[in-house]
Amino acid sequence: MGRGAGEVDSGSKKKRWISSYKDYCDVIVHGSSAVNNWKWPNIEGPHDYKGILPHSVAWDMSLNWSGKSVGVIGTGSSSIQRVPKFAETAKDVTVFMRHHTSIASQIEQNISNGEADPDAIEPMAAGKHHCYPIP
């Protein structure tokens, strides 16, 4: 993805710095919201976008990601399932996230709370967060 000029504004009424930047990509994928109640994010201009703009719920299987810069909005289950496939052939993949996503393997039902040791479960140890970059 290409990065454009950014700006920083200290004029916020909340006395916080506000920073913004522009990214450029060939494809934007929206990967959040429930399947039965999906919607486009409430952001300015997505329907003015001239590139490919699919939603994970209304998926077009004929789309080709080869050599494209792909931006994925959201980190829900659809995003988790699709990002590795994009990474196989896309030029690059950038995921835009508002909140972290927690993924845990199924915990054995025969283990009591007293026997469970969250620090022994890697990489999901309590208080630790792991980020695995997409090659």
Residue, then its C-alpha position, 0 to 999 in steps of 0.5 A: m500500500g502506498r502512503g500519502a501525506g499525513e497531518v497532525d492537529s493539536g486543536s482538539k477540544k479534548k486536548r489530544w493530538i489527532s493524526s491522520y494519513k492517507d493510504y492507497c490500495d487497489v482493493i478494499v475488503h470490509g470484513s466486519s459485522a454480523v452475517n445477518n445484519w451486514k453493513w458498510p462502515n460509516i466512513e466517508g467516501p467508500h462508494d466513491y472508491k474506484g477499485i474493487l470493493p467487496h463485502s465478505v458477506a456478498w462475496d464474488m468468488s471470481l475476484n483475483w487478488s494476484g499482484k494487488s495491494v489489498g486493504v482489509i477493514g475489520t478483524g472478524s471471522s471473515s477477515i481471519q479466514r480471508v487474509p491468509k488467502f489474500a497473502e498467498t498471491a496479493k502484492d501486500v495485505t494491510v488489515f485495519m482494526r479497531h479492536h483486537t481479536s481474541i482466538a482461543s483453542q477449545i479448552e478440554q472439558n475435563i480440566s477444572n478451573g483449579e487445574a488450568d494454568p493460563d501461563a502454561i498455554e502458549p501463545m494465549a498466556a494471560g496478559k500476553h498478546h502476539c502479532y504474527p506478520i503476514p510475509 
